[in-house]
Structures are given as structure tokens and as C-alpha cells.
Amino acid sequence: MRKYSFRGGIHPLRDTHEGKELTRNKPIREVVAQVVRIPMDMHIGAPSEPIVKKGDRVLIGQKIAEAVGGIGVPVHASVSGTVTEVAAYQMMHKKPSMCITIENDGLEEWVQLAPLGDVETAAADKIIPAVKEAGICGMGGACFPTHIKMSPPAGKVVDTVLLNGAECETFLTADFRLMLEQPERVVNGLRAVMRAMGVKRGIICIEDNKPEAIQAITKAAAGREGVEVGTLKTKYPQGGEKQLIYSVLGREVPAGGLPMDAGVVVLNVGTAAAIADAVIEGKPLISRVTTISGAVAAPDNLLLRIGTLLKDAAEACGGYAKEPGKIFVGGSMTGVCAPNDEASISKANNGLVVFDEKDAQLPDESSCIRCGRCIDACPVWLNPYQMKRDYQLGKLDEMEKKLHVMECVLCGSCSYVCPARQYLTPAFKDAKDIITARRMKQ
């Protein structure tokens, strides 16, 4: 069997830093919080607009916020109960997020749903509107509204849908457990997308360190029109969109372009499962599988309602095993540090990783020895050494126009392999933020 790969990248598992062994064999367990605090800005685009107020009673799946702007998505209640607050809280963004807080009444009452039916027979032209109405956005971390991905503009021809089941990030096993335990949902979601877009080929891409998932998905995909399973060599960041497209199809996404410029749409396997729920059952996106790992008493894979507080997710795993030094939302390579454990699980949060105070300590930087390891590791063929040098000299124009820093995917591979422990990825993120802000002012 052919195994796909790409140039560059790293292998954290070789140094026992992968962390997946903590939760790999833990079946998905549902936990329903007593209180949820649902952010309105869980997706790329304008924040959704609340349409409920304090004191309102809501049902599971009820729309509580309307989409705003061309790429907005609605937000739905993840529990039944009473709205106790509509107010701003500090979440994962620089500025506070408007949130709707709901106290769960424990009745688990759903709003009336409007399913389309079987993914093979549902009206194809109804699928994309259903995906939008369900509030589905990228569940692998990118948060891009899925109905936009499924609606390429005139002149863009998409011939292949790739489902990203690589889950190459450290510690995370949520997608692995989903593929292993609920492979039919994943395949059904892919078929719904293919039919809606008129695409004949769909490939579910899984790293070869997940043989059980490959077997389960292969069995579920048997006999499904146009569905294939692609085996990837285990390497980080194999799950990056550009790396995945190059590995499996041999196509390069042009600089500054999108996957659809290479004739491809890439979706996470969790997103596909949510699409299947929206089509078959009419359910909006109100929960997701999240790996809780690191310095907690009992690491696990939890099915959490959107808006669950981080502290409640940790408590469901026995609480903190040690005093937290850092709490990552996502894995330890690309995850974002939470301001505190009062932040909430959003649609994009596939992991919560707790570092104790010792593991959270940053190493001291030393001088670059020009070994070139960062260049070898970069999956998009950039020159991290020179970019860091220009960043220190304030040469942002050089970084943008000659060194192409905007193509950096912030995977952290360069920082990981650097023997001098240079703070490479943080510098590139800061440069990209400054350049983006400049562009917006022009």
C-alpha cells in the first residue's frame, strides 16, 4: 500500500513528546456541563448576533444568534435551560468575546428538527443551506465556515474532497476515536459533501500510526461511490492543508492561494461527521469530541457541549494532577494558551492540554549556530533563520516580499528542532499579525 508524505516536517513521537498514549485507548465519553458559556466568535468572520436575552428559556439546537456578514454562521443552544447572561468574557482572542451563558435544566429538550434524510437520496441542492443553518465551521482548528468552502466561486473547479484524519498534533486523539468508534458518520458526511458539490472523488486521509482507524474507515467506506482511504506516513504537520494536498495528490497550492485553487476542498473528519448529523437528523453543531490530556488526573476523550468551561472539562477528568502552568486549547505544537480556565470549549477546540509549571517553562534562547535544521524541517520550504534575523532587525518588508513569511503555517517545526531554542514561530506570528494589520489599513 502506497503511503503519502511531503518534504520537511518533524517526528515528535520519536522523542516521546507525542503524548497520544495517554488517551489513545480511551473511548469517547459524553459529559454534559451544568453551565455553558457560548462565544459568538467561534468562526472566521463577523461574530454572530445574539437573538435571546437574560431570562429566556431555550431548547437544545435552538438558534440563539444569527449569522452576520457573508461568511457568518448562526449559533445554537447546546443545552436546554435558562439564559442567565449575555455579556462579554475573555476567551481565546485578544479582545473579550460576547457570550451567551445558559444554565442547564437537565431536561435535555430539543427544538424541533428538520432532517433532509439519507445522504445518498437527500436533495443535493438542500445540503449546503443545511450545513450553513447548522452553524458548521472547521472543527480541526481553522474555524472557517464550511458552507463557504463547499461553495467555490465561478471559475473554480473542485474535483476532489480530502477528509483530514491525520491528527498529527501532539497529545490529540479525538479524531482517532471518532474514526474508530463512528466511522459511518465520517463516511456519510463525505458523501453528503461530494453530492452537494458534484465531486466524484473523496479521499479520507489517515496516518499509518492509526491502523485501527484505517481498518474501521475502510470497512465503512466499502461500496460507497467515489470514496477512497489514503494512508499517510506519520509526520508532523501532515495534517496541514497544503501538506495534505501535496502528499496525496501531488498538487501545490499557489502562494497566497486556497486549496480550491488546486481543485481541492479539505475538511476535518469531525466536520464531516457534523455534516452527516445536519443532513440525516437535522441537528445543528452543538457538541464535539475533545481530548483532555497532560497534567489532569485521568486524561480522556470527551464529547462536550459547545460552551463547556475549560475548568469543568478538566474536572470531568479528575481535576488537575498538578498546579497548571499553561493550558493549551489544541495540541502543544499549534495550540493557543488560554488566559484562564474560565474560557470555553468552542466548535474548533479538539483538545485541552495542561502543562504543569515545570513543563510550562520556556527554555533560554542562545545564539543561532547556523546548523540549517530549521530549513530542513520547514514544510513550506521557507528560511526560518533568515526570517528571524530580519524580524530582529525590523525588516518586515523583506520578510514579506523576499522571504514570504505570510506563507508560514506557524506549525512550530522550526522551533522544535532548533538546538539554540530560538523563539522562531512566535516571531513569525507577530510579523504576520503586523503585516496583516498593515494590509487592512491600505
C-alpha positions as CSV (number, residue, x, y, z in Angstrom):
1,M,0.0,0.0,0.0
2,R,1.3,3.4,-1.0
3,K,2.0,5.8,1.9
4,Y,1.8,9.5,1.2
5,S,4.2,12.1,2.5
6,F,5.8,15.6,1.9
7,R,9.2,17.3,2.2
8,G,10.2,18.6,5.6
9,G,8.3,18.2,8.8
10,I,9.3,16.5,12.1
11,H,8.6,13.4,14.1
12,P,7.8,14.4,17.7
13,L,6.9,10.8,18.6
14,R,10.5,9.7,18.1
15,D,11.4,11.8,21.1
16,T,8.5,10.6,23.2
17,H,6.8,14.0,23.0
18,E,3.8,12.9,21.1
19,G,1.7,12.3,24.3
20,K,-1.1,10.3,22.5
21,E,-0.5,7.2,24.6
22,L,-2.3,9.0,27.5
23,T,-5.7,8.9,25.7
24,R,-5.4,6.6,22.7
25,N,-7.3,3.8,24.2
26,K,-9.9,5.9,25.9
27,P,-13.4,5.5,24.3
28,I,-15.4,8.7,23.8
29,R,-17.4,9.6,27.0
30,E,-20.1,12.2,27.0
31,V,-20.1,14.9,29.7
32,V,-22.8,17.5,30.0
33,A,-22.0,20.6,31.9
34,Q,-24.3,22.4,34.3
35,V,-23.5,25.7,32.8
36,V,-22.3,26.6,29.3
37,R,-20.9,29.9,28.1
38,I,-21.1,30.0,24.3
39,P,-18.9,32.6,22.4
40,M,-20.3,34.4,19.4
41,D,-17.0,34.5,17.6
42,M,-16.1,30.8,17.2
43,H,-15.6,31.1,13.5
44,I,-13.6,33.2,11.0
45,G,-15.8,36.2,10.1
46,A,-18.0,38.6,11.9
47,P,-19.3,37.5,15.3
48,S,-22.8,36.2,15.4
49,E,-25.6,38.5,16.8
50,P,-27.4,37.2,19.9
51,I,-31.2,36.9,19.5
52,V,-32.0,35.8,23.1
53,K,-31.9,37.8,26.3
54,K,-31.4,37.1,30.0
55,G,-34.3,35.1,31.4
56,D,-35.3,33.4,28.1
57,R,-35.7,29.6,28.2
58,V,-34.0,27.8,25.3
59,L,-34.0,24.3,23.9
60,I,-31.1,22.2,22.6
61,G,-30.5,23.1,19.0
62,Q,-32.4,26.4,19.2
63,K,-30.9,29.2,17.3
64,I,-29.6,31.8,19.8
65,A,-27.6,34.0,17.5
66,E,-27.9,35.0,13.8
67,A,-25.1,34.9,11.2
68,V,-23.6,38.3,10.4
69,G,-21.9,39.1,7.1
70,G,-21.2,37.0,4.1
71,I,-19.2,34.3,5.9
72,G,-21.1,34.3,9.2
73,V,-22.8,31.3,10.8
74,P,-25.6,31.0,13.3
75,V,-25.0,29.8,16.9
76,H,-27.3,27.3,18.7
77,A,-28.0,26.4,22.3
78,S,-26.1,23.3,23.4
79,V,-28.3,22.6,26.4
80,S,-31.9,23.3,27.4
81,G,-32.3,25.8,30.2
82,T,-32.4,29.5,31.0
83,V,-30.2,32.2,29.6
84,T,-28.6,33.8,32.7
85,E,-26.4,36.3,30.9
86,V,-25.5,37.9,27.6
87,A,-22.1,39.6,28.2
88,A,-18.5,39.8,27.1
89,Y,-15.9,37.5,28.6
90,Q,-12.2,37.0,27.8
91,M,-11.9,33.9,25.7
92,M,-9.2,32.9,23.2
93,H,-9.0,36.2,21.3
94,K,-7.2,39.4,22.2
95,K,-10.4,41.2,22.8
96,P,-13.3,39.9,25.0
97,S,-15.9,37.8,23.2
98,M,-19.7,38.3,23.5
99,C,-21.1,35.2,25.1
100,I,-24.5,33.7,25.9
101,T,-24.5,31.8,29.3
102,I,-27.1,29.1,29.8
103,E,-27.9,27.2,33.0
104,N,-28.7,23.7,32.1
105,D,-32.1,22.5,33.4
106,G,-31.2,18.8,32.8
107,L,-34.3,18.1,30.8
108,E,-32.4,17.6,27.5
109,E,-35.3,19.1,25.5
110,W,-34.6,19.5,21.8
111,V,-36.0,22.1,19.4
112,Q,-38.0,20.5,16.5
113,L,-35.6,19.4,13.8
114,A,-35.9,19.3,10.1
115,P,-33.8,16.4,8.7
116,L,-33.2,16.0,5.0
117,G,-32.9,12.2,5.1
118,D,-30.3,9.8,3.8
119,V,-27.1,11.4,2.4
120,E,-27.5,9.4,-0.8
121,T,-31.1,10.4,-1.5
122,A,-31.4,13.9,0.1
123,A,-31.9,16.7,-2.4
124,A,-28.3,17.8,-3.3
125,D,-29.2,21.4,-3.5
126,K,-30.5,21.4,0.1
127,I,-27.3,20.2,1.7
128,I,-25.2,23.3,1.6
129,P,-28.0,25.5,3.1
130,A,-28.5,22.9,5.8
131,V,-24.7,23.0,6.6
132,K,-24.9,26.8,6.9
133,E,-28.1,26.7,9.1
134,A,-26.4,24.1,11.3
135,G,-23.6,26.5,12.1
136,I,-20.9,24.2,11.0
137,C,-17.3,25.6,10.7
138,G,-13.9,23.9,10.5
139,M,-13.5,21.6,13.5
140,G,-9.9,20.9,13.0
141,G,-8.9,24.3,14.3
142,A,-9.3,26.6,11.4
143,C,-12.9,27.6,12.1
144,F,-13.6,28.6,8.5
145,P,-17.4,28.4,7.7
146,T,-17.9,25.1,6.0
147,H,-20.7,26.2,3.6
148,I,-18.3,28.7,2.1
149,K,-15.7,26.0,1.5
150,M,-18.5,24.0,-0.2
151,S,-19.4,26.9,-2.5
152,P,-16.5,27.7,-4.8
153,P,-16.8,30.9,-6.8
154,A,-17.4,30.8,-10.6
155,G,-14.3,29.7,-12.4
156,K,-13.0,27.5,-9.6
157,V,-13.4,23.8,-10.3
158,V,-13.1,21.3,-7.4
159,D,-12.6,17.7,-8.4
160,T,-11.6,16.1,-5.1
161,V,-12.6,16.3,-1.4
162,L,-10.0,15.4,1.1
163,L,-11.0,14.5,4.7
164,N,-8.2,15.2,7.1
165,G,-7.9,12.4,9.6
166,A,-4.1,12.8,10.1
167,E,-4.4,14.2,13.6
168,C,-0.7,14.8,13.6
169,E,-0.8,17.2,16.5
170,T,0.8,16.1,19.8
171,F,-1.5,14.7,22.6
172,L,-4.7,14.7,20.5
173,T,-6.7,11.5,19.9
174,A,-10.2,12.9,19.4
175,D,-10.3,12.4,15.6
176,F,-8.8,8.9,16.0
177,R,-11.5,7.8,18.5
178,L,-14.2,9.4,16.2
179,M,-13.0,7.4,13.2
180,L,-12.6,4.2,15.2
181,E,-16.0,4.4,17.0
182,Q,-18.2,6.2,14.5
183,P,-16.7,5.7,11.0
184,E,-20.2,5.7,9.3
185,R,-20.8,9.3,10.4
186,V,-17.5,10.3,8.8
187,V,-18.2,8.5,5.5
188,N,-21.8,9.8,5.4
189,G,-20.5,13.3,5.8
190,L,-18.0,12.9,3.0
191,R,-20.7,11.6,0.7
192,A,-23.0,14.5,1.5
193,V,-20.3,16.9,0.6
194,M,-19.5,15.1,-2.6
195,R,-23.1,15.1,-3.7
196,A,-23.7,18.7,-2.8
197,M,-20.6,19.8,-4.7
198,G,-20.9,17.4,-7.6
199,V,-17.5,15.9,-6.9
200,K,-16.8,12.3,-7.9
201,R,-13.7,11.6,-5.8
202,G,-13.4,11.8,-2.0
203,I,-10.3,10.6,0.0
204,I,-10.2,10.0,3.8
205,C,-6.6,10.6,4.8
206,I,-5.2,8.8,7.9
207,E,-1.7,8.5,9.2
208,D,-0.2,5.0,9.4
209,N,0.1,5.1,13.2
210,K,-3.7,4.7,13.4
211,P,-4.2,1.2,11.8
212,E,-7.4,0.6,13.7
213,A,-8.9,3.8,12.3
214,I,-7.8,2.9,8.8
215,Q,-9.5,-0.5,9.1
216,A,-12.7,0.9,10.5
217,I,-13.0,3.7,7.9
218,T,-12.1,1.3,5.1
219,K,-14.9,-1.1,6.2
220,A,-17.4,1.8,6.4
221,A,-16.3,3.1,3.0
222,A,-16.7,-0.2,1.2
223,G,-19.1,0.2,-1.7
224,R,-19.6,3.9,-1.2
225,E,-19.3,5.7,-4.6
226,G,-16.1,7.5,-5.2
227,V,-14.8,7.1,-1.6
228,E,-11.2,6.1,-1.0
229,V,-8.9,5.8,2.0
230,G,-5.4,7.3,1.7
231,T,-2.7,6.1,4.1
232,L,-0.2,8.9,5.2
233,K,3.3,8.4,6.6
234,T,3.3,9.6,10.2
235,K,4.9,13.0,10.2
236,Y,4.1,16.4,11.6
237,P,2.5,18.6,10.2
238,Q,1.0,16.0,7.8
239,G,-2.5,17.5,8.6
240,G,-1.7,20.9,7.2
241,E,-3.9,21.6,4.2
242,K,-1.1,22.4,1.8
243,Q,1.0,19.4,3.0
244,L,-2.0,17.1,2.8
245,I,-2.8,18.2,-0.8
246,Y,0.8,17.8,-1.9
247,S,1.2,14.4,-0.2
248,V,-1.9,12.8,-1.6
249,L,-2.4,14.5,-4.9
250,G,1.0,15.9,-5.8
251,R,-0.6,19.4,-6.3
252,E,0.8,22.6,-4.9
253,V,-1.5,25.4,-3.6
254,P,-0.1,28.6,-5.1
255,A,1.4,31.3,-2.8
256,G,-1.4,33.3,-1.3
257,G,-4.0,30.8,-2.7
258,L,-6.5,28.4,-1.3
259,P,-7.0,24.7,-1.7
260,M,-9.7,25.3,-4.2
261,D,-7.0,26.9,-6.4
262,A,-5.6,23.4,-6.6
263,G,-9.0,21.9,-7.3
264,V,-9.4,20.6,-3.8
265,V,-11.6,21.1,-0.7
266,V,-10.1,19.9,2.6
267,L,-12.4,19.2,5.6
268,N,-11.7,17.7,9.0
269,V,-13.2,14.3,9.8
270,G,-15.1,15.8,12.7
271,T,-16.6,18.4,10.4
272,A,-17.7,15.6,8.1
273,A,-19.4,13.9,11.0
274,A,-21.2,17.1,11.9
275,I,-22.4,17.5,8.3
276,A,-23.8,13.9,8.4
277,D,-25.8,14.9,11.6
278,A,-27.1,18.0,9.9
279,V,-28.3,16.1,6.8
280,I,-29.6,12.9,8.3
281,E,-31.0,14.2,11.6
282,G,-31.3,17.9,11.1
283,K,-29.0,18.6,14.1
284,P,-27.0,21.8,14.4
285,L,-23.4,21.7,15.7
286,I,-23.9,21.7,19.5
287,S,-21.1,19.3,20.7
288,R,-17.7,18.0,19.7
289,V,-15.2,15.3,20.8
290,T,-12.3,16.9,22.7
291,T,-9.1,15.3,24.1
292,I,-8.4,16.4,27.7
293,S,-4.7,15.5,28.4
294,G,-1.5,16.4,30.1
295,A,-1.5,17.3,33.8
296,V,-5.0,16.1,34.7
297,A,-5.8,13.1,36.9
298,A,-7.4,11.0,34.2
299,P,-6.8,12.0,30.6
300,D,-9.7,11.2,28.4
301,N,-11.7,11.8,25.2
302,L,-14.9,13.7,26.0
303,L,-17.9,14.5,24.0
304,L,-18.5,18.1,25.3
305,R,-21.3,20.6,24.6
306,I,-20.1,23.8,23.0
307,G,-19.6,26.4,25.7
308,T,-18.3,24.0,28.4
309,L,-15.9,25.8,30.6
310,L,-12.3,24.5,30.5
311,K,-12.3,24.1,34.3
312,D,-15.4,21.8,34.0
313,A,-13.8,19.8,31.3
314,A,-10.7,19.3,33.4
315,E,-12.9,18.4,36.4
316,A,-14.6,15.7,34.4
317,C,-11.1,14.1,34.1
318,G,-10.5,14.1,37.8
319,G,-9.2,17.7,38.0
320,Y,-5.7,19.0,37.8
321,A,-3.0,16.5,38.7
322,K,-0.6,19.4,39.4
323,E,-0.8,23.1,39.5
324,P,-1.3,24.3,35.9
325,G,1.5,26.3,34.4
326,K,-0.1,26.6,31.0
327,I,-3.4,25.4,29.5
328,F,-3.3,24.9,25.7
329,V,-6.5,24.8,23.7
330,G,-5.4,22.4,20.9
331,G,-2.2,20.4,20.9
332,S,1.1,21.6,22.3
333,M,2.6,22.5,18.9
334,T,-0.1,24.8,17.5
335,G,-2.4,25.2,20.4
336,V,-3.2,28.6,21.9
337,C,-2.6,29.3,25.5
338,A,-5.9,30.0,27.4
339,P,-6.0,33.2,29.6
340,N,-7.5,31.1,32.4
341,D,-9.8,28.0,32.8
342,E,-12.9,30.2,32.6
343,A,-12.7,30.2,28.8
344,S,-15.0,27.9,26.9
345,I,-14.8,24.9,24.5
346,S,-15.7,26.2,21.0
347,K,-16.5,24.4,17.8
348,A,-12.9,24.3,16.8
349,N,-11.4,23.0,20.1
350,N,-10.2,19.4,19.5
351,G,-8.0,19.4,22.6
352,L,-7.3,20.8,26.0
353,V,-3.7,20.1,27.2
354,V,-2.5,21.1,30.6
355,F,1.2,21.7,31.4
356,D,2.4,21.8,34.9
357,E,4.7,24.7,36.0
358,K,7.8,22.7,35.2
359,D,6.8,21.7,31.7
360,A,5.5,25.2,31.0
361,Q,8.9,26.9,31.5
362,L,10.4,28.3,28.3
363,P,14.0,27.4,27.6
364,D,16.5,30.2,27.3
365,E,17.4,31.3,23.8
366,S,21.0,31.1,22.7
367,S,22.8,32.2,19.6
368,C,22.0,30.6,16.3
369,I,24.7,28.2,15.2
370,R,23.5,28.2,11.5
371,C,23.0,24.4,11.5
372,G,20.2,24.6,9.0
373,R,17.9,22.2,10.8
374,C,15.0,24.8,10.7
375,I,15.3,25.0,6.9
376,D,15.2,21.2,6.6
377,A,12.2,21.0,8.9
378,C,10.1,23.7,7.3
379,P,7.2,22.1,5.4
380,V,6.7,25.1,3.1
381,W,10.3,25.5,2.2
382,L,11.0,28.8,3.9
383,N,14.2,30.1,5.6
384,P,13.4,30.5,9.3
385,Y,16.9,31.5,10.2
386,Q,16.9,34.5,7.8
387,M,13.3,35.4,8.7
388,K,14.2,35.6,12.4
389,R,17.2,37.7,11.7
390,D,15.2,40.2,9.6
391,Y,12.5,40.2,12.3
392,Q,15.1,41.2,14.9
393,L,16.3,44.0,12.6
394,G,12.7,45.2,11.9
395,K,12.8,44.3,8.2
396,L,9.2,43.4,7.8
397,D,9.1,44.4,4.2
398,E,12.0,42.0,3.5
399,M,10.2,39.2,5.4
400,E,7.0,39.7,3.4
401,K,8.3,40.3,-0.1
402,K,11.5,38.3,-0.3
403,L,11.2,35.7,2.4
404,H,7.5,35.1,2.1
405,V,6.7,35.0,5.8
406,M,3.0,35.1,5.0
407,E,3.2,31.6,3.7
408,C,4.4,30.3,7.1
409,V,1.8,28.0,8.6
410,L,3.1,28.5,12.2
411,C,3.4,24.8,12.7
412,G,6.4,25.2,15.1
413,S,8.6,22.6,13.4
414,C,11.5,25.1,13.1
415,S,11.3,25.9,16.8
416,Y,11.0,22.3,17.8
417,V,14.3,21.3,16.1
418,C,16.3,24.4,16.9
419,P,19.2,23.4,19.2
420,A,19.6,27.0,20.2
421,R,16.0,27.1,21.3
422,Q,15.4,30.3,19.3
423,Y,11.8,31.7,19.5
424,L,11.2,31.3,15.8
425,T,7.4,30.6,15.5
426,P,6.3,33.4,17.9
427,A,8.4,35.9,15.9
428,F,6.8,34.8,12.7
429,K,3.3,35.0,14.1
430,D,4.0,38.5,15.4
431,A,5.3,39.6,12.0
432,K,2.3,38.1,10.2
433,D,-0.1,39.9,12.5
434,I,1.7,43.2,11.9
435,I,1.7,42.7,8.1
436,T,-1.9,41.7,8.1
437,A,-2.9,44.8,10.1
438,R,-0.9,47.0,7.6
439,R,-2.8,45.4,4.7
440,M,-6.1,46.1,6.3
441,K,-5.3,49.8,6.6
442,Q,-4.4,50.1,3.0
